């Protein structure tokens, strides 16, 4: 992560809205375009788990090694997405809506 990153404070009662995080969703759009040609096996799970916890299940690695390598290599800039995950850990409703939004965008393909 860059020293120029700004920590986002997510309040306990704050609702998720993608329009409030344009940098994070620009990163997601670039990532989504860059992985459009990769097989879909565990695509959503791999990306969310890595951005959220920097961890992947062995089954996912074996099922989709190309995506696993791309996402863990640092090939894509994801610092804003990772900061947003870190900032919303204590707001479960926000976290769920954030993950759902990422899932929908990834499943929709290039955007």
N, C-alpha and C positions, 0 to 999 in steps of 0.2 A: 504494500500500500504506500501511496505517496505521502510525503510529509505535508502536502498541500490539501489533504483530505479534511473535510469538515465533518465533525461528529454530528449526526442528526439525533436529536432527542425525541423519542416517541413517547408521548404521554400515555398513561394507563388506559384512558378512555378515548384515545384518538382512533379515528376510523381510517382505514386504508383507502387511498385514492391514487391511482397511478399518475394522474396529472400533476401531483405534488412532487414527483420524483423523476423529472425528465432525464437527468443524467443516467440514473439507474436503468431506465427503460430504453434509452439509446444504446447502452451497453448490451441489454438483452436483445434488442433488434439486430445489432451487429453480430452477436453470438448466434442468434437464430438463423441468420442468413449464411453464416459461415459453416453451420452444421447441417444445412438443408440436405446435403447429399449423403449424410451418415445414416446408417440404419436406425430405426426407431426403437430398438430393444432397450428398454429402461432409460430412454432419453430424458424424460422428465425427472425420474428418480435420481439419476446420476447428476444432473445439473443442480437440482435443488439441494441435494445432500452435500455436494461439494461446496456450493456457495454458502450454505448454512453452517456446515460443520467441518469442512475440509476432510470428509471421510466418504468412502465408497465401499459397498458390500462386494465381497469376492465374486458372487454370482453376477453382479452387474459388470464387473471388470471382464469376466470371461465371456459374457454375452455380447458386450459391445466394447471391445478393446480400443477401437479407433477413437470413439468419442471419449472414452476414459483418458486416453493419452492426450487428446486435444484439450480437454477441460483442466487437467492437472498440470499441464506443461507451462501454463501462463501465457499461452498463445493469444488468448482473448483478454482484454482489459475488463475486469469485473469488480474493481475496487468499490464502486458505488453500490452495486448490488450486495456485496459482502458487508459493507458498512450498514446498509439498511437492515439486513438480517440480524446483525449484531445489535443494532439499536432497538429492534422490536421484540427481542426474546421474551420480555416480561409482559407483553401485550398479546395474549393468545389469539384474540379475535383479529387483530391487525395481522399477525403472523399467518393465520389461516387464509385470510383474504389475499395477502401478498403471494403466498404459495399457489393459491388457486388461480390468480391472475397470470403468474409465470407459466403454470401448467397449460392454461388455455392458449397462451401465445405460442408456446412450444408445439402444442398439438395442432395448431392452425398452420404451422409451417412458416415460410418466409413472410416477414411483415416489416 
